[in-house]
């Protein structure tokens, strides 16, 4: 198994090279840059030209690319044009916020989705299943940003139960004060994202349970007198959880990717919000670093999913 993992890691090298070229090329193809005066129309053209020359933006593309890659190997992601700080420290600060928000979201998502999927599959076509299916249809049909805005308006502005922006209150002090303030800022967006995110998991789990109920190995176990509880937990449920395990690797790496929409709506200072700010401000150094990190996380997530699947299902081996 470890040889296979090593082989997959070696395959990732050309993938990363292609990814870096695409990311760099797309960033350079975007209209304007931080020095064109699009942000400040009154900027002096001579000053803009001087800044572009100092930043190396007048060099040939291949020179800029290899300079960028060389800096990456030294852990240097560049300096943010807008924030005037190293991109590494800027991303690190936002990654912490995104990690805790995403971790709480994942916990709430599976805490809701797994019991709902089990109930829907076990009580197929009964009122429990129909009620859960209606919930799924509604949450799937309504766009995520609509639910986020409605939740922010109702529970933030009208009822005032939760903060409407930020990650920690300015007056929070001490370990527990900061901890409770962070939870207070995370709980509303985490609940809203979890409600929307349950749809896929519930459907996969329900479908798996319904399909596995009629499998030959289930009928054989029942014919041998195996208790129904054991049949369901050991045979039906265990095999029905495999599709969810297949996506778990991407879920883990997604903890650092963040959610662009929810972080933007709630003005939550995470990776997703930083990504949107970098686009609107044409902060190319931060933008290219973020896209590259998201791409690397996707590749790692796919690898982890394959490893997890091979562990939970011995019949599957990574090819």
C-alpha positions, 0 to 999 in steps of 0.5 A: 500500500505504501508503494502505491501511495508513493507512486501516487505522490510521484504522479502528483509532481507533473500535476502540480507543475501543470497546475502552477503554469495554469494558475500563473497564466490565468492570473496574468490574463486577468485585466488590469493590475494593482498599478494600472490606476483602476483602483485609484483613477487619479494615480500618476502614470509615471508612478504606476510605471515605476511601481510596475518596473520595481515589481518586475511586471515588465519582465518576460512571462517566463522570467516572472514564472520561474522567479515565482516558482523559485520563491515558492521552493523557499517558502516565499509566496511574495508580498501582498500588493494591497496589505503590504505584508508577506502572503504567507503570514496573511494566508496563515492568519486567515487559514486558522479562522477558516479551519475552525469554521469549517471544522464546526461545519463538518461536525454539524453536517455529519451530525445532521446528515447521518441520522437523517440518511439512516432514518430515511433509508430505514423507513423507506416511503414512510412519513419519516422518509417523506418528511426528510425528502421534502427537507432535502428538496427545499434546501437543494432548491434554494440557493445557498446565498439566499439562506445565508442572507435570510439567516443573517437578516433574521438572527443577526439584525432582527433578533440580534442573537449572533454577531453579523461580521468578524471572527472575534469581538474586539472586547474579548479577553482571556482564553475562554473569552476569545474561545466563546467569542469565536464560537459565537461568531461561527455558530450561525454560519456553520449551522446554515452551511451544515443545513445546505450541505446535508443534502448530498450525504443524506441522499447517498446514505439513503440510496445505499441503505435502500439498495443494500436492503435487497442484496443477496448477502442481506437475505442470507444473513436474515435466513440464518437467523441473524438479529435484524439489528445486527443485519442492519448495523453490520451489513446494510449500514456499513456498506452504505457508508462507503460512498460517504467515505469516498468523499471524506478525504476532500472534506478534510482538505476542504477544512482549509479551503473555506467557503467563498459565499458564506465568508463573504456574506458574514464578512468572516475573515477566512480564506474564502473572503481573502480570495474574493478580496484578492480578485476585486483588488487585483492582488495577484501575489495573494490570488495566485498563492491561494489558487495554488493552495486550493489546487494542492489541497484538491490533489491531496484530498483525492489521494486521502479519499483513495487511501480511506476507501482502501482502508474501509473496504478491503476489496478496493485497492488503489490502482 
